[in-house]
Amino acid sequence: MKHLRVLEAAGIVVTRWSGREKLHFLNPVPIRLIHNRWIHKYAEHQVSALADLKAELEAKTCRQTRKRA
C-alpha cells in the first residue's frame, strides 16, 4: 500500500472509491511525459534500426521471389 500512496502522490495512479472498494487506475498522461523525457531518446535509435532491418529483409525477399519467377 505504501507504493500505491507514492504513485498516487506522483499522479501516476488515480484512486476511486466504489462503495467499499478502492479502485486504482493508471494515469497515462504522466507516464507519457516520463517516457518522452527519459526513454524516447534511447528508443528512437532502436526503432529506426528495426525499420531499416525490416526494409532490408523485405527487399531481400522480393529479390528472391523475382529470381524464382
C-alpha positions as CSV (number, residue, x, y, z in Angstrom):
1,M,0.0,0.0,0.0
2,K,3.0,2.3,0.6
3,H,4.0,2.0,-3.1
4,L,0.5,2.9,-4.2
5,R,0.5,6.0,-2.0
6,V,3.8,7.1,-3.5
7,L,2.4,6.6,-7.1
8,E,-0.8,8.4,-6.2
9,A,1.2,11.3,-4.8
10,A,3.1,11.5,-8.0
11,G,-0.1,11.5,-10.0
12,I,0.7,8.2,-11.8
13,V,-2.1,6.3,-10.1
14,V,-5.6,7.7,-9.7
15,T,-7.8,6.3,-6.9
16,R,-11.6,6.0,-7.0
17,W,-13.9,4.6,-4.4
18,S,-16.8,2.4,-5.5
19,G,-18.7,1.6,-2.3
20,R,-16.3,-0.2,0.0
21,E,-13.8,-1.0,-2.8
22,K,-10.8,1.3,-3.5
23,L,-10.0,1.1,-7.2
24,H,-6.7,2.1,-8.7
25,F,-6.2,3.2,-12.3
26,L,-3.1,4.3,-14.2
27,N,-3.0,7.9,-15.4
28,P,-1.4,7.8,-18.9
29,V,-0.5,11.4,-19.1
30,P,2.4,11.5,-16.6
31,I,3.5,8.1,-17.8
32,R,3.8,9.5,-21.4
33,L,5.6,12.6,-20.1
34,I,8.1,10.3,-18.3
35,H,8.5,8.3,-21.5
36,N,9.1,11.3,-23.7
37,R,11.6,12.8,-21.3
38,W,13.7,9.7,-20.4
39,I,13.0,6.8,-22.7
40,H,12.2,8.2,-26.1
41,K,15.7,9.4,-26.9
42,Y,17.0,5.9,-26.4
43,A,14.2,4.0,-28.1
44,E,14.4,6.2,-31.3
45,H,17.7,4.6,-32.4
46,Q,16.3,1.1,-31.9
47,V,13.1,1.8,-33.7
48,S,15.0,3.2,-36.7
49,A,17.3,0.2,-36.7
50,L,14.3,-2.2,-36.7
51,A,12.7,-0.2,-39.6
52,D,15.9,-0.5,-41.6
53,L,16.2,-4.2,-40.9
54,K,12.6,-4.7,-42.0
55,A,13.1,-2.8,-45.2
56,E,16.3,-4.8,-46.0
57,L,14.6,-8.2,-45.3
58,E,11.6,-7.2,-47.4
59,A,13.9,-6.2,-50.3
60,K,15.8,-9.4,-50.0
61,T,12.6,-11.5,-50.0
62,C,11.4,-9.5,-53.1
63,R,14.7,-10.2,-54.9
64,Q,14.5,-13.9,-54.1
65,T,10.9,-14.2,-55.4
66,R,11.9,-12.4,-58.7
67,K,14.7,-14.9,-59.2
68,R,12.3,-17.8,-58.8
69,A,9.8,-16.4,-61.3
